[in-house]
């Protein structure tokens, strides 16, 4: 995390305000450009990345030294380990929320319409998902987030930013109240990961691992149906456990796994100095 001096109140407002303005403008402009070119998945993932990249790049160039470390992407001896820990943890968490119901026979894998070249499609979707994970982490936990943590503390930063993160998903297809609550919980977990490590590598890994594993396991991803494997989850229980059309992210299973991940990260990842 950037170790530069914390600006005074006026400087803090100017930096965060410019960041929000640029991010907001990017979220208006880039989807309109990308939607006709690549469809809703590409538009939603790449536009978040583009908006976040521009907002972070401009603000750190104006106010800081313009280094990747200023946005939490500096290379350190632990960067690779943190990213891989995040990916593995995210994949295993997704496997749990799908595998446990299947093992208990409250969910089964059913056939669903797939695509003609599933692995090529999944590779393409996987790249889009990676850029989406990086984009959302840069957008919500990049320079402005890390600056606010230093200025006002982790609790006063992580909670409100996580609420915004959750509400930003409220326009997704088939969204539910529990889905928004779980997304806020994910935001808290990812923000905690940034604060604990001082960088974005762990939350990017977590975000990507979770998001890339769910479609492979037949679940919708935040309301998106990808259908790359030709299989889908068929549930014998209600929406509270299945998440309905939103996917398992809208279920109590995800609520439980996010809490579990918090304790896993606390145990595996040392607090940054």
Residue, then its C-alpha position, 0 to 999 in steps of 0.5 A: x500500500x502506498x506509504x506517502x503522507x496522508x494529505x490534509x482534509x482539503x487535499x483528501x477531498x480533492x483527490x477522492x473527488x477527482x477519483x470518483x468523478x473519473x470513475x463515474x464518467x468512465x462507467x458512463x462512457x465505456x459501457x456504451x462503447x463496448x456493448x455493441x462490440x462484445x455483448x453484456x459480459x464483455x461490456x460489464x467486465x472491460x468497462x469496469x477495468x477501463x474506468x478503474x485504470x483511467x481513474x487510478x492512472x490519472x489521480x496517481x499521476x497528478x498527486x503521487x509518483x505514478x507507480x503501480x505501488x500507488x494503487x496496490x499493484x507493486x511487485x513484492x516477494x509475497x505478491x505471487x503467493x498472495x495472488x495464488x492464495x486468493x485464486x485457490x481460496x476462491x475456487x475452493x470456496x466456490x467448490x464448497x457452495x456447489x459440492x456440499x449441496x450436490x453431496x447432500x443430494x439437494x442439488x444435481x447437475x442437469x444438462x443445459x444448452x451449451x456452446x459449440x466450442x465450450x473450452x474456447x468460450x470458457x477461455x474467452x470468458x475467463x479472460x473477461x472475468x479476470x479483467x472484471x475482477x481486476x477492474x472491480x478491485x482497482x475501482x473499489x479498492x484502488x488508490x482512493x480506498x487505500x488513501x481513505x484507509x490511511x486517512x480515516x481508518x479501516x472500519x470507516x472505509x471498508x464498510x461504506x465502500x462495501x455497501x456501495x460495492x453491493x448496491x452497484x450490483x442491484x441492477x444485475x439480472x435476477x438480483x435478490x436482497x440476500x444477493x445484495x447482502x452477500x455482495x456487501x459481505x464479499x466487499x467487506x472481505x475483499x476490503x479486509x484483504x487489501x488492508x491486511x496485505x497492503x496490496x490488491x493481489x490477494x483480493x484480485x485472486x479471491x475475486x477471480x477464483x470465485x468468479x471463474x469457478x462458479x460458471x464451470x460448476x454450473x451456477x449463474x454468476x451474479x445473474x449471468x448465465x454463461x452455459x459454457x460447460x453444458x451443465x447447470x445446477x438443478x435444486x430441490x430446495x428453495x431460493x434461500x439455499x439455491x439463490x434462484x436465477x442470481x446463482x448461489x451468490x444469492x444463497x445462505x451458502x455464500x453467506x456462510x462461506x464468506x464468513x469462513x473465508x474471513x477466518x481463513x485469511x486471518x489465519x493464512x495471511x500476516x498483517x502488513x506493517 
